[in-house]
Amino acid sequence: SGLLAVLKAGGAYVPLDPDYPTERLTYMIEDSAIGLLLSQRRLLAQLPIPAGLATLCLDEPGAEAFPATCPGISLAPENLAYVIYTSGSTGKPKGAGNRHKALTNRLCWMQQAYRLTADDAVLQKTPFSFDVSVWEFFWPLMSGARLVVAAPGDHREPTKLVQLITARQITTLHFVPSMLQVFLQDAQVSQCTSLTRIVCSGEALQVDAQQQVFSKLPNAGLYNLYGPTEAAIDVTHWTCREEGRDSVPIGQPIANLQTYVLSPDLTLVPAGVIGELYLGGEGLARGYHRRAGLTAERFVASPFVPGERLYRSGDLVCQRADGVIEYRGRIDHQVKLRGLRIELGEIEARLLEQEAVREAAVLAVETAAGLQLVGYVVPTSANLDETARPQWLDAVRAALRQGLPDYMVPTQLLLLDALPVGPNGKLDRKALPAPDAHARAAHRPPRSELECLLADLWRDVLSVEQVGLDDDFFALGGHSLHLVMLLSRVRNAFGVELALKAFYDLRKFEDLAAHLQAAAGAESVLEFDLIFDALDQLEKDDA
C-alpha cells in the first residue's frame, strides 16, 4: 500500500532493506535525497535517519484517517517511478532511476505476452530492493488477478513455498534459477499443479533446471527473461522448449525495446559472432540518479536512431541466425551470484579502504559447490606473524560486513604475500591461486553410523568428495541455498529440525554430529520458526 501511495501521490520510491549495514543505508539515504521515509515503528530505531528527514510509519495509529481518494496528480511519462540501487565498481552503490513510461511499457508487454485473468494468483516473494518485485507487485493489480504476498524470508524455503502455492492455488511466480533448482528438489513439488507460469531471470538458466520443470511440473510454462535494472527489469524473453542445445537462450526483445550486438567500434557483428549487447527503446532508465557523469558513460548516443540513446549492458552475447540471443558472459568484473548483481570492484575498493590491507583482488570462482566469491588480500605489514593471520583475516571480514550487504562478503579470504602481476605490471587475475576448501589439518574420517550418514548429506549438498570431523560447512563452500537443502535433508534423515542460528553454532561437522546424536530419538525439537528471517544474518556472519 505504501508503494501504491507513493506512485499515486506523484513520487518515486527508493527501497531500503533494513538488513543492510548502517553505513550502506546512510549512503543510500543521502545519495538519493529522499524527502520522506516510509517505514514501520519497529524499524525506525535501527535506521540511520538524518536530522530533518520526515518519517511516516504505515502502522502508526491514526494512519487510516488519511484520505483514501486518489489525489488526482497528473504525471508525465518521463517522471521517475522508482530508484533501485545496485552494486557500483567504484566502491559505492549507484541508483538506477526508472521512468513511468518504461515501467508501463514493461507491464503492458507482460500482460500481452502472458495474459493474466481474474482466475490467476501471482506470488510476490522477491524482496522489494530488487527490481523483479516491481512486476510482482503491480502486474497482477493492473490486470485484475490476485496478489499473494509471501511472508518475509519464505522465498528461500522450498517447503513453505510448496505449501503456499498449493494452499493459495498460485498460478504465476518468479524464481532466480539457482533457487528454482533448490525448489525442484522438494519432495512435494509435484503437488504444485496450479502453476501455469514460472518466470526465471537474474542469472543464467541451466538446461538441467529446464528439463526438471518439464518433468516435474508439466502443466507449467517456463519463461526465461533477461534485463538489467537500467532497463525497467527485463528486455528480452524466451519461452523454454526442448531444443537439444547445451544452453537456454535469453530470447528476443520485448515490445518497444531494441537490442544490438556490437563490436567495440559500435558496428553490428554478424550472426554467430560474440559482441556486446546494447539496449534501446522505451524501457531505458532515465539514468543513474544524480550521477550525470556515470549516466553519460553508460547511456550513449545511438548510431542507428538519431536522438535516441543506447545502454551499454557489458554483457557478451551472440545472435543466432533466427534472431534469438544467447548469453556468453561479461566484458568486465561484474558477476551474478544467486541472482544478485555484484561489481567485484566495489568489494575490492572496500578492502583497500582498510589500513591493514595493502593490495586486494576479488574473483568469482566456480567450484563444485557453485559460484563463490573469493578475496585475495596482501597485508600492509610485511611481518605478520603466522599465528596472527587467522585473527587478522577475521578483522578484515568484520570490517567488510560494516559496509557491504552479506551477499557481497567473500566466502573465503586468502592472505598472500603479494598479488601476481603480468609483464605489463598489471594484476594477473588468472595467476591468482585457486581456493582449496580442503587445505586443513589431517583428515579425520567419520566414525559412527550417524556420522557417516551426515557426511553423505554434506557431500551430496556441497558436491565435495571428502568430509571429515574437523570440516566447517561454510569453509567447504556452503552458502544459504546449500543450507536450505541441508536442513531439509537433516530433518528427513534424523527427524530433527534445526534453527538457522543453531546451525551457525554447529557449523563444524563434529559439533553437528554430536548434537544430532544427543537429539536422536528425543521428542524435543530445536526451534525452526522464522528460519529465514535469520538467513541473511547468518550469511553475514559466516562470510
Residue pairs with C-beta under 8 A, 6 or more apart in sequence:
1 58
2 13
2 38
2 58
3 13
3 128
3 137
4 141
6 12
6 13
6 38
7 13
7 81
8 70
8 71
8 73
9 71
9 73
10 71
10 73
10 75
10 79
11 35
11 36
12 79
12 80
12 81
12 82
12 83
12 97
13 81
13 82
13 83
14 28
14 32
14 34
14 82
14 83
14 84
14 85
14 95
15 82
15 84
15 128
15 129
15 133
16 25
16 28
16 29
16 37
16 47
16 129
17 25
17 127
17 129
17 405
18 25
18 43
18 46
18 47
19 405
19 406
19 536
19 537
20 28
20 405
21 401
21 402
21 403
21 404
21 405
22 48
22 402
23 402
23 403
24 93
24 403
24 404
24 405
25 47
25 48
26 48
26 50
27 92
27 93
28 85
28 93
28 95
29 37
29 48
29 49
29 50
29 53
30 50
31 92
31 93
31 95
31 289
31 290
32 83
32 85
32 95
32 289
32 290
33 290
34 53
35 53
35 54
36 53
36 54
36 55
36 56
37 47
37 49
37 53
37 54
37 55
37 56
38 55
38 56
38 57
38 58
39 47
39 55
39 56
39 57
39 58
40 57
40 58
40 59
41 57
41 59
41 60
44 55
44 57
49 55
56 63
57 63
75 100
76 100
77 99
77 100
77 101
77 104
78 99
78 100
78 101
78 286
79 99
79 100
80 97
80 98
80 99
80 100
80 286
80 289
81 98
81 99
81 100
81 102
81 103
82 97
82 98
82 103
82 134
83 95
83 96
83 97
83 98
83 289
84 95
84 96
84 98
84 129
84 130
84 131
84 229
85 93
85 94
85 95
85 96
85 129
86 93
86 94
86 95
86 96
86 229
86 341
87 93
87 334
87 341
87 342
87 343
87 346
87 408
88 94
88 343
88 345
88 346
89 332
89 333
89 334
89 343
89 344
89 345
89 346
89 349
90 345
90 346
90 349
91 345
91 346
91 349
91 350
91 353
92 346
93 346
94 288
94 289
94 291
94 294
95 288
95 289
95 290
95 291
96 228
96 229
96 230
96 285
96 287
96 288
96 289
97 285
97 286
97 287
97 288
97 289
98 131
98 229
98 232
98 285
98 286
99 232
99 285
99 286
101 282
102 231
102 232
102 282
102 283
102 284
102 285
103 134
103 138
103 232
105 232
105 255
105 256
105 257
105 282
105 283
106 135
106 232
106 233
106 234
106 254
106 283
107 135
107 138
107 139
107 142
108 255
109 254
109 255
109 256
110 135
110 139
111 139
111 142
111 143
112 255
113 237
113 254
114 172
114 197
114 223
115 143
116 122
116 139
116 140
116 143
116 144
116 145
116 172
117 143
117 144
117 145
118 144
118 145
119 145
119 171
120 140
120 143
120 145
120 146
120 171
120 172
120 196
121 140
121 145
121 146
121 147
121 148
121 168
121 169
121 170
121 171
121 172
121 194
122 136
122 139
122 140
122 145
122 146
122 147
122 148
122 170
122 171
122 172
122 173
123 136
123 148
123 150
123 161
123 164
123 165
123 168
123 170
123 172
123 173
123 174
124 133
124 136
124 137
124 147
124 148
124 149
124 150
125 136
125 149
125 150
125 154
125 155
125 161
125 173
125 174
126 132
126 133
126 136
126 155
126 174
127 133
127 155
128 137
130 339
130 340
131 229
131 232
131 233
132 174
132 201
132 202
132 233
134 233
135 233
136 174
137 147
139 145
140 146
140 147
140 172
141 147
145 172
146 168
148 164
148 168
148 170
150 160
150 161
150 164
151 160
152 532
152 533
153 530
153 531
153 532
153 533
153 535
154 160
154 161
154 164
154 532
155 161
155 179
155 532
156 179
156 480
156 481
156 484
156 532
156 535
157 484
157 531
157 532
158 182
158 183
158 185
158 186
158 189
158 484
158 488
159 186
159 188
159 488
161 183
161 186
162 183
162 186
162 188
162 189
162 191
162 192
164 170
165 173
165 192
165 194
165 195
166 191
166 192
166 194
169 194
170 192
170 194
170 195
171 194
171 195
171 196
171 197
172 195
172 196
172 197
172 199
173 195
173 197
173 198
173 199
174 198
174 199
174 200
174 201
175 183
175 198
175 199
175 200
176 200
176 201
176 202
176 203
176 338
176 339
177 200
177 202
177 203
177 204
177 205
177 206
177 209
177 339
178 203
178 338
178 339
178 370
178 481
179 338
179 339
179 481
180 198
180 200
180 205
180 209
180 213
181 206
181 208
181 209
181 212
182 481
182 484
182 485
183 189
184 209
184 212
184 213
184 216
185 485
186 488
187 492
189 216
189 217
190 216
190 217
192 217
192 220
193 219
195 217
195 219
195 220
196 219
196 220
196 221
197 220
197 221
197 223
198 213
198 217
198 220
198 221
198 222
198 223
199 223
199 225
200 209
200 222
200 223
200 224
200 225
201 224
201 225
201 226
201 227
201 233
201 234
201 339
202 336
202 339
202 340
203 336
203 337
203 338
203 339
204 247
204 248
204 327
204 336
205 224
205 240
205 248
206 248
207 245
207 246
207 247
207 248
210 222
210 240
210 248
213 220
213 222
213 240
214 222
214 242
221 239
221 240
222 239
222 240
223 237
223 238
223 239
223 240
224 237
224 238
224 240
224 248
224 249
224 250
224 251
225 234
225 236
225 237
225 238
225 250
225 251
226 234
226 235
226 236
226 237
226 250
226 251
226 325
226 327
227 233
227 234
227 235
227 236
227 279
227 283
228 235
228 279
228 311
228 313
228 341
229 285
229 341
230 284
230 285
230 298
230 299
230 311
231 257
231 279
231 283
231 284
231 285
231 311
232 283
232 284
232 285
234 254
235 253
235 254
235 257
235 259
235 279
235 283
236 250
236 251
236 252
236 253
236 254
236 257
236 259
236 325
237 251
237 252
237 254
238 248
238 249
238 250
238 251
238 252
238 324
239 251
240 248
247 326
247 327
249 320
249 324
249 325
249 326
249 327
250 317
250 325
250 326
250 327
251 324
251 325
252 259
252 323
252 324
252 325
253 259
253 281
254 283
256 281
256 282
256 283
257 279
257 280
257 281
257 282
257 283
258 279
258 280
258 281
259 277
259 278
259 279
259 280
259 325
260 268
260 277
260 278
260 279
260 280
260 304
260 310
261 268
261 269
261 273
261 275
261 276
261 277
261 278
261 317
261 318
261 319
261 325
262 268
262 269
262 275
262 276
262 278
263 269
263 275
263 276
264 276
266 278
266 303
268 275
269 275
271 318
271 319
271 320
271 321
272 318
272 319
272 320
272 321
273 318
274 316
274 317
274 318
274 328
275 316
275 317
275 318
276 312
276 313
276 314
276 315
276 316
276 317
276 331
277 313
277 315
277 316
277 317
277 325
278 310
278 311
278 312
278 313
279 310
279 311
279 313
280 302
280 304
280 305
280 308
280 309
280 310
280 311
284 299
284 309
284 311
285 299
285 311
287 295
287 299
288 294
288 295
288 298
298 311
298 312
299 309
299 310
299 311
299 312
300 309
300 310
300 312
301 308
301 309
301 310
302 308
302 309
302 310
314 330
314 331
314 332
314 334
315 327
315 328
315 329
315 330
315 331
316 327
316 328
316 329
316 330
316 331
317 325
317 326
317 327
317 328
318 325
318 326
318 328
319 325
319 326
320 326
333 343
333 344
333 345
334 341
334 342
334 343
334 344
335 341
335 342
335 344
335 364
335 371
336 342
337 364
337 371
337 373
337 407
338 371
338 407
338 479
338 480
338 481
340 407
340 408
342 364
342 373
342 407
342 408
344 362
344 363
344 364
344 373
346 404
346 408
347 362
347 373
347 375
347 400
347 404
347 408
347 409
347 410
348 360
348 361
348 362
350 400
350 403
350 404
351 357
351 360
351 362
351 375
351 377
351 396
351 400
352 359
352 360
353 403
354 396
354 399
355 380
356 379
356 380
356 381
356 392
356 395
356 396
357 377
357 378
357 379
357 380
357 396
358 378
358 379
358 380
359 377
359 378
359 418
359 419
360 375
360 376
360 377
360 378
360 419
361 375
361 376
361 419
361 427
361 429
361 432
362 373
362 374
362 375
362 376
362 410
363 373
363 374
363 376
363 429
363 432
364 371
364 372
364 373
364 374
365 371
365 372
365 373
365 374
365 434
365 435
367 435
367 437
367 477
368 462
368 463
368 464
368 477
369 437
369 462
369 463
369 464
369 476
369 477
369 478
369 479
369 482
370 463
370 477
370 479
370 481
370 482
372 410
372 411
372 412
372 435
372 477
372 479
373 408
373 409
373 410
373 411
373 412
374 410
374 411
374 412
374 413
374 414
374 435
375 410
375 412
375 413
375 414
376 413
376 414
376 416
376 419
376 432
376 433
377 393
377 396
377 413
377 414
377 415
377 416
378 415
378 416
378 417
378 418
378 419
379 392
379 415
384 392
384 415
389 415
392 415
393 413
393 415
396 413
397 409
397 413
397 543
400 409
400 410
400 543
401 409
401 540
401 543
405 536
405 540
406 536
406 537
406 539
406 540
406 543
407 536
407 539
409 539
409 540
409 543
410 543
411 474
411 477
411 479
411 542
411 543
412 435
412 437
412 475
414 433
414 435
416 433
419 427
419 432
420 427
420 428
420 431
420 432
421 427
421 428
422 428
422 431
437 464
437 475
437 476
437 477
438 464
438 466
440 468
440 470
440 471
440 475
441 470
443 466
443 468
443 470
444 468
444 469
444 470
445 468
445 469
446 452
446 454
446 455
446 467
446 468
446 469
446 513
447 469
448 513
448 517
450 494
450 513
450 516
450 517
450 520
451 469
451 509
451 513
453 493
454 490
454 493
454 509
454 512
454 513
454 516
455 467
455 509
457 486
457 489
457 490
457 493
458 464
458 467
458 471
458 473
458 476
458 486
458 509
459 465
459 466
459 467
460 489
461 478
461 482
461 485
461 486
461 489
462 473
462 476
462 477
462 478
462 482
464 476
464 477
467 476
467 509
468 509
469 509
469 510
469 513
470 508
470 509
470 510
471 508
471 509
472 507
472 508
472 509
473 482
473 483
473 486
473 503
473 507
473 508
473 509
473 512
474 507
474 542
474 543
478 486
479 539
480 535
480 536
480 538
480 539
483 500
483 503
483 535
483 538
487 497
487 498
487 500
487 503
487 531
490 496
490 498
490 516
491 497
491 498
494 516
494 519
494 520
495 520
496 516
496 519
496 520
496 525
496 526
497 525
497 526
497 527
497 528
498 506
498 526
498 528
499 526
499 527
499 528
499 529
499 531
499 534
500 531
500 532
500 534
500 535
500 538
501 534
501 538
502 526
502 527
503 512
503 538
504 538
504 541
504 542
505 511
506 512
506 515
507 542
519 526
